[in-house]
Amino acid sequence: MGRSQETFGKKEVRKKLEKKRKDKEEKRAKKKSEGKKSGFDDMIAYVDEYGKISSTPPDPDKKIVVTSESIDLNMTRNNTRTTPDFLRKGIITNFNQSKGYGFIRDLESNKNVFFHTSSLQEPVKENDIISFEIGKGPKGPYAMNVKLFKE
């Protein structure tokens, strides 16, 4: 029993698939007949001293020999004098005690920074001058270790 119930659309799809398979077989046979073998050597890429990718290997005369004694593995310690001061100064512009959050206007950058009552070190109110540290919160900058500024 043949393909008696095969519609025109099904015939067209079958013809396309057969044509595609034949084309693929022809391409495979053509590659074999050319004798061009693709191997690992064709896939190697080299990086020169400027960071550019090329297909030619680097010049052995430009090779730099590094001895293990010349590599410095010592860790540098952070000096407290060279580290920047992350302690900021600001004014509390909005503070809602019942909801437990507020905003601080940074005196250096004039940007508003969010703070939560959990980051308060001591009780504060609006228009107090305070010192704080900036951290990264889920929605942006976040003030931490908020306390009254004392000179």
C-alpha positions in Angstrom: 0.0 0.0 0.0 1.5 3.2 -1.1 1.0 6.7 0.0 -2.6 7.0 -1.1 -3.6 9.3 1.7 -0.6 11.6 1.2 -1.7 15.2 0.6 0.0 17.7 -1.6 1.6 19.5 1.4 3.0 16.3 2.8 4.5 15.5 -0.6 6.2 18.9 -0.7 7.7 18.4 2.8 8.9 15.0 1.9 10.6 16.3 -1.3 12.3 19.1 0.6 13.7 16.7 3.2 15.0 14.3 0.5 16.6 17.2 -1.4 18.2 18.5 1.8 19.6 15.0 2.6 21.0 14.7 -1.0 22.6 18.1 -0.8 24.3 17.2 2.5 25.6 14.0 1.0 27.0 15.9 -2.0 28.8 18.4 0.3 30.3 15.6 2.3 31.5 13.8 -0.8 33.0 17.0 -2.2 35.0 17.6 1.1 36.3 14.1 0.9 37.4 14.4 -2.7 39.2 17.7 -2.0 41.4 15.9 0.5 41.4 18.9 2.8 41.6 17.6 6.4 40.6 19.8 9.2 42.4 19.0 12.4 43.7 20.4 15.6 46.4 22.5 13.8 43.7 24.4 11.9 42.0 25.3 15.1 45.0 26.7 17.0 45.1 30.5 17.5 48.1 32.4 19.0 48.1 35.6 21.0 50.9 38.1 20.3 52.6 40.4 22.8 50.0 43.1 22.1 47.0 40.8 22.8 46.0 40.3 19.2 44.9 36.9 18.0 46.8 35.5 15.0 47.2 32.2 13.2 51.0 32.4 13.1 53.0 31.2 16.1 55.1 33.8 18.1 58.7 34.5 17.2 60.9 32.4 19.6 63.5 35.3 19.6 61.1 37.6 21.4 60.4 35.1 24.1 60.9 36.4 27.7 62.3 34.1 30.3 60.8 34.6 33.8 62.4 32.9 36.7 60.4 31.9 39.8 62.6 34.1 42.0 61.7 37.2 40.2 58.0 36.8 40.9 56.9 38.7 44.1 54.3 36.9 46.0 54.2 39.2 49.1 50.8 40.6 49.9 50.8 44.4 50.5 49.1 45.5 53.7 46.6 48.4 53.5 48.0 51.4 55.3 45.4 53.3 57.2 46.9 56.6 56.0 46.5 55.7 52.3 43.0 54.2 52.5 40.2 56.7 51.7 37.9 57.8 54.5 34.5 56.1 53.9 32.9 58.0 56.8 30.5 60.5 55.3 28.8 63.5 56.9 25.1 64.3 56.1 21.8 65.8 57.3 18.7 63.8 57.9 16.1 65.2 55.6 13.2 62.8 56.1 12.7 60.4 58.9 9.6 58.3 59.7 10.0 56.8 63.1 6.8 54.7 62.8 7.8 53.1 59.5 11.4 52.8 60.5 13.3 54.4 57.6 14.5 57.8 56.4 16.8 59.6 54.0 20.1 61.4 54.5 21.4 64.2 52.2 25.1 63.7 51.8 27.0 67.0 52.4 29.7 66.1 49.8 27.6 65.0 46.9 24.2 66.4 47.8 22.6 63.0 47.0 19.9 61.3 49.1 20.9 58.0 50.8 18.3 55.6 52.3 18.7 54.4 55.8 16.8 52.0 58.1 16.4 52.2 61.8 18.3 48.9 62.1 21.5 50.8 61.0 21.1 53.5 63.7 23.7 53.5 66.4 21.9 56.1 68.5 18.5 57.9 68.4 18.3 60.6 65.8 15.7 63.1 64.4 15.2 65.2 61.4 17.7 68.0 60.6 20.4 66.2 62.7 24.0 66.3 61.4 25.2 62.7 61.4 28.1 60.6 60.2 27.5 57.4 58.3 29.1 54.9 55.9 27.7 54.1 52.5 27.0 50.5 51.5 25.3 48.8 48.7 21.7 47.9 49.4 19.2 45.9 47.2 17.9 49.0 45.5 20.9 51.3 45.6 23.2 53.1 48.1 22.4 52.4 51.7 23.6 54.2 54.8 25.1 52.1 57.6 26.4 52.8 61.1 24.4 56.1 61.3 25.3 58.1 64.4 25.3 61.8 65.5 28.3 63.7 64.3 30.6 64.9 67.0 33.7 66.9 66.3 
